[in-house]
Amino acid sequence: MGNSRWEKARRYSHVGMSSSCNFTYALQYQNAYEILYKSKAPVDTIALPMLYSMRHYLELSLKSNIEYFHEFSGSKNMVGKTVHTLTSLSNAFQEHWKLSKRNFNVVVDDTPLMQDFIQLIQELDNIDSYAISFRYSHDRDKNKNFEWLDTIDIHHLNELFKGATTLLNHSVDVFEDCTGLMHGSVTKEELLNSTQTSTS
């Protein structure tokens, strides 16, 4: 009885405290992916939820970044849109990130990370463009999502994923560090007003 009580306590989730925004969801999906990737279970017994976790992390983290940066970028691209295609979200994120860096003179070498990120999005979009293939065996037209001899190099995707997560998880940190938001030397309102003043 004692062991079951401890097991229950270990598995009692304070889900309300750990689900505050899309970014916290994204980090949980990243963690789930990494746990599965490091698992010693045969890969074909966990590949589908592993890849879905990777893909869903990307979708949620892209939406979170777009939501954060749109005020600084001045763009409305994909803001508040209900979309699941990684390419559309990726293009929007790149636009918001590029404009935000330009508008606030953020100088950072993100080229290697961006290259990994773009390649990962392209490859995942080719495999599962509408977030269906990793969740269901057949599409809406009853066509099988994967052919018998289809294969996926998850190790290769994982190498790209490392760069992508660094970019997406820390873009806000880099922006806030470079602009002074992180250190409290400027408020968000002051920062936004500074661009309006310089353009008027």
C-alpha positions in Angstrom: 0.0 0.0 0.0 2.9 2.4 0.8 4.4 1.9 -2.6 1.1 2.6 -4.4 0.7 5.8 -2.4 4.1 7.1 -3.5 3.5 6.1 -7.1 0.2 7.9 -7.1 1.9 11.0 -5.6 4.6 10.9 -8.3 2.0 10.7 -11.0 -0.4 13.3 -9.6 -0.2 16.2 -12.2 -0.7 19.8 -11.3 -1.7 20.3 -15.0 -3.2 23.7 -14.4 0.1 25.1 -13.1 2.0 23.6 -16.1 -0.2 24.7 -19.0 -0.1 28.5 -18.8 0.6 29.2 -22.5 1.5 27.6 -25.9 5.2 27.9 -25.0 4.9 25.7 -21.9 2.9 23.2 -24.0 5.7 23.3 -26.6 8.4 22.6 -24.0 6.4 19.6 -22.7 6.2 18.2 -26.3 9.9 18.8 -26.7 10.6 17.0 -23.5 8.3 14.1 -24.5 10.1 13.9 -27.9 13.6 13.8 -26.2 12.5 11.1 -23.7 11.2 9.0 -26.5 14.3 9.6 -28.7 16.6 8.5 -25.8 14.5 5.5 -25.1 15.9 2.0 -25.6 12.6 0.8 -27.0 12.6 -0.4 -30.6 12.2 2.7 -32.7 9.3 1.3 -34.7 7.3 0.9 -31.5 7.5 4.7 -30.7 8.4 6.4 -34.0 4.9 7.9 -34.6 4.4 9.6 -31.2 8.0 10.6 -31.2 7.7 12.4 -34.5 4.4 13.8 -33.7 5.9 15.3 -30.5 8.6 16.9 -32.5 6.2 18.3 -35.0 3.8 19.6 -32.5 6.5 21.2 -30.5 7.5 23.1 -33.7 3.9 24.2 -34.4 3.3 25.4 -30.8 6.7 27.2 -30.5 6.2 28.9 -33.8 2.8 30.2 -32.8 4.2 31.3 -29.5 7.1 33.2 -31.2 4.7 34.8 -33.7 2.4 35.9 -30.9 5.3 37.5 -29.0 7.1 39.2 -31.9 4.2 40.6 -33.9 4.0 43.8 -31.8 7.7 44.4 -32.4 7.7 43.5 -36.1 4.6 45.5 -37.0 3.4 42.6 -39.1 0.1 40.7 -38.7 1.3 37.7 -40.7 -0.4 34.5 -39.2 -1.3 36.4 -36.0 -4.3 34.6 -34.4 -4.7 32.3 -37.4 -5.8 28.6 -36.8 -3.3 26.9 -39.1 -1.3 23.7 -38.7 1.0 23.9 -41.8 4.6 24.3 -40.6 5.7 26.1 -43.8 3.2 28.9 -43.3 4.0 29.3 -39.7 7.8 29.1 -40.4 7.5 31.8 -43.0 5.6 34.0 -40.7 8.1 33.5 -37.8 11.0 34.3 -40.1 9.2 37.5 -41.1 8.5 38.6 -37.6 12.0 37.7 -36.4 13.7 39.5 -39.2 11.6 42.7 -38.9 11.9 42.7 -35.1 15.7 42.5 -35.3 15.8 45.2 -37.9 13.4 47.5 -36.1 15.4 47.4 -32.8 18.9 47.0 -34.1 19.4 43.4 -32.8 22.6 42.1 -34.2 23.0 38.3 -33.7 24.5 35.5 -35.9 21.6 33.1 -36.2 22.6 31.8 -39.7 23.5 28.2 -38.6 20.5 27.8 -36.4 18.2 29.3 -39.1 19.6 26.9 -41.7 18.9 23.8 -39.5 15.4 25.2 -38.7 14.5 25.8 -42.3 15.8 22.4 -43.4 13.9 20.6 -40.6 10.6 22.4 -41.5 11.0 21.5 -45.2 11.7 17.8 -44.4 8.9 17.5 -41.9 6.4 19.3 -44.2 7.3 16.8 -47.0 6.5 14.0 -44.6 3.4 15.4 -42.8 2.2 18.7 -44.2 -1.1 18.8 -42.4 -0.3 17.2 -39.0 -2.2 14.0 -39.9 0.4 11.4 -40.9 1.9 10.9 -37.4 -1.6 10.7 -35.8 -3.7 8.6 -38.3 -3.0 5.7 -40.6 -5.2 7.1 -43.4 -6.1 10.5 -44.7 -9.6 11.9 -45.1 -9.9 10.3 -48.5 -9.0 6.9 -47.0 -5.5 6.8 -48.5 -2.8 5.3 -46.4 -0.4 8.0 -45.2 2.7 5.9 -45.4 3.6 3.3 -48.0 5.0 -0.1 -46.9 8.6 0.7 -47.7 8.7 4.3 -46.5 11.5 5.1 -44.0 12.5 8.2 -42.0 16.0 9.0 -40.8 15.0 10.3 -37.3 18.7 10.6 -36.3 19.1 13.1 -39.1 16.0 15.1 -38.1 17.2 15.1 -34.5 20.5 16.8 -35.5 18.5 19.6 -37.2 16.1 19.7 -34.3 18.9 20.7 -31.9 19.5 23.9 -33.9 15.8 24.6 -34.3 15.0 24.3 -30.6 17.9 26.7 -29.7 16.5 29.2 -32.2 12.8 28.9 -31.2 13.3 28.5 -27.4 15.7 31.5 -27.0 14.7 34.0 -29.7 12.8 36.0 -27.1 15.7 35.8 -24.6 18.1 37.1 -27.3 15.7 39.9 -28.3 15.1 40.9 -24.7 18.7 40.8 -23.8 19.7 43.0 -26.8 16.9 45.5 -26.3 17.2 45.9 -22.5 13.8 44.3 -21.7 15.5 41.4 -19.9 17.4 43.7 -17.5 14.6 46.2 -16.9 16.5 49.1 -18.4 13.5 49.7 -20.7 9.8 48.8 -20.6 7.9 47.2 -23.4 5.9 50.4 -23.9 9.0 52.6 -24.0 10.6 50.2 -26.5 7.6 50.3 -28.8 7.3 54.1 -28.5 10.9 54.5 -29.5 10.3 53.1 -32.9 7.2 55.3 -33.4 9.2 58.3 -32.4 12.1 57.5 -34.8 9.7 57.0 -37.7 7.6 60.2 -37.1 
